[in-house]
Amino acid sequence: MIQNIPRTHEFHYAGIGICIYHASKGEGLAKHNHTFTHANMVLAGKVLLRKEGVEIVADKFTQPVNLKPIEWHEIEVIEDNTVWVNIFASEYSHDNCPDMLSTDLI
């Protein structure tokens, strides 16, 4: 059973929403779907990405995976210290944030 985790970081910039997750083995996002398409990519570690009729073990060498609207999917972390990213159009944000970073350094 996958233990759902919150986003570690979320920001929006130029119409794009980016959610970053840091997770340990057994954590992730249990089966769900969205009304919009989004891409997933792994920056470190490994995940098992399941979607309609497909299972993919993804790591930093794996091409980003596109998830279609209404298609169920889930992400299970299979290696500690995994980092993965969801990328989507900001209009579909969970928080409807404006285009901005949480901290402006310049």
Sequence and secondary structure as in RCSB ss.txt:
>XXXX:A:sequence
MIQNIPRTHEFHYAGIGICIYHASKGEGLAKHNHTFTHANMVLAGKVLLRKEGVEIVADKFTQPVNLKPIEWHEI
EVIEDNTVWVNIFASEYSHDNCPDMLSTDLI
>XXXX:A:secstr
  EE   SEEEEETTEEEEEEEE TTEEEEEE  SS EEEEEEES EEEEETTEEEEE TTS  EEE TT  EEE
EE SSSEEEEEEEEGGG SS   SB SS   
